[in-house]
Amino acid sequence: MRINMSKEKPMGIAAKVPHVRYSAAYPTGRERIEDFSPNLFWDADPADLDFSKHMKYVVQRVLERGTLDDMRHMFSMYGFDNVVATSKTLRSLDPVSFSFIVNLSGQPKESFRCYTLKQSSQAPWIY
């Protein structure tokens, strides 16, 4: 794995994690759905899943339901900056995953779309 050699230092917890690739990385086409846990993409057809085209889907699914190994693989595949930028554009993210990516990135929570679109009060339950 590569370590960021640029002058700009990452913020948050990620600044202390040397094994995360911070620079831009893109899928090479050799990624396979089998590299992730089998419970993540049970509903996706392996032949149709393109890791570069369906980046939002992969990032959201791994953040919400992935193991630590799945997250490491995602960060090595896409790069830390790309995962954070993609997670900022997601419409919804569960509270645990949201807190994880906010603390890991060190970005303000207001910069995430899922935080700004979140309803202030829960809708009433319809019986």
C-alpha positions in Angstrom: 0.0 0.0 0.0 1.1 3.5 -0.6 1.3 6.2 1.9 0.5 9.8 1.1 3.6 11.7 0.4 2.0 15.1 -0.4 2.4 18.1 1.8 -1.3 18.1 2.6 -1.9 15.9 5.6 -5.1 14.0 6.2 -7.2 15.1 9.1 -9.0 13.1 11.8 -8.2 9.5 12.7 -7.0 8.8 9.2 -3.9 10.8 9.9 -2.8 8.1 12.3 -3.5 5.1 10.0 -0.4 4.5 7.8 -1.9 1.6 5.8 -4.7 3.7 4.1 -4.0 5.0 0.6 -4.9 8.7 0.5 -4.1 9.5 -3.1 -6.6 9.0 -5.9 -7.0 5.3 -6.9 -9.3 3.9 -9.4 -10.5 0.3 -10.0 -8.2 -1.4 -12.5 -10.8 -3.8 -13.8 -9.3 -6.8 -12.0 -11.5 -6.3 -9.0 -13.9 -9.1 -8.3 -17.1 -9.3 -6.3 -15.7 -12.3 -4.6 -13.0 -10.2 -3.0 -15.7 -8.8 -0.6 -17.8 -10.6 2.0 -20.5 -12.7 0.4 -23.3 -11.0 2.3 -22.6 -7.5 0.8 -23.6 -8.0 -2.8 -26.0 -11.0 -2.5 -28.6 -9.1 -4.6 -26.2 -8.0 -7.4 -25.3 -9.9 -10.5 -21.5 -10.3 -10.5 -21.4 -9.9 -14.3 -23.2 -6.6 -14.2 -21.4 -5.0 -11.3 -18.8 -2.5 -12.5 -16.7 -1.1 -9.7 -15.9 2.1 -11.4 -19.4 2.8 -12.7 -21.2 1.8 -9.5 -18.9 3.4 -7.0 -21.7 5.0 -4.9 -23.4 1.7 -4.6 -20.2 -0.1 -3.5 -19.2 2.6 -1.0 -22.6 2.8 0.6 -23.0 -1.0 0.9 -19.5 -1.5 2.3 -19.8 1.4 4.8 -23.2 0.1 6.0 -22.8 -3.6 6.0 -19.1 -4.4 5.5 -16.5 -5.8 7.8 -13.2 -4.1 8.6 -11.5 -6.2 5.9 -14.1 -5.1 3.4 -13.4 -1.5 4.3 -9.7 -1.9 3.9 -10.2 -3.5 0.5 -12.5 -0.6 -0.5 -10.0 2.0 0.6 -7.2 0.2 -1.3 -9.3 -0.1 -4.4 -10.7 3.5 -4.5 -8.4 5.5 -2.3 -9.3 7.3 0.9 -10.0 10.7 -0.7 -12.4 9.1 -3.3 -14.3 7.2 -0.7 -14.8 10.3 1.4 -15.8 12.4 -1.6 -18.3 9.7 -2.7 -19.7 9.4 0.8 -20.3 13.1 0.9 -22.7 12.8 -2.1 -24.7 9.9 -0.7 -28.4 10.7 0.0 -28.7 8.3 2.9 -26.3 6.7 5.3 -27.2 5.0 8.6 -26.1 6.8 11.7 -23.3 4.4 12.7 -21.7 4.5 9.2 -22.1 8.3 9.0 -20.3 8.8 12.4 -17.6 6.4 11.3 -16.8 8.2 8.0 -17.1 11.7 9.6 -14.6 10.8 12.4 -12.3 9.0 10.0 -12.2 11.8 7.5 -12.2 14.7 10.0 -14.6 16.6 7.8 -17.5 18.6 9.3 -20.7 16.7 9.3 -22.5 19.5 7.6 -20.5 18.9 4.4 -22.2 15.5 4.0 -25.4 15.4 1.9 -27.0 12.7 4.0 -26.7 15.0 7.0 -28.3 18.0 5.3 -31.1 15.9 3.8 -32.0 14.2 7.1 -35.4 15.0 8.4 -35.5 16.9 11.6 -38.3 14.8 13.0 -39.4 11.3 12.2 -42.5 10.8 10.2 -45.5 9.3 12.1 -45.9 5.6 11.8 -48.9 4.8 9.5 -50.9 1.8 10.7 
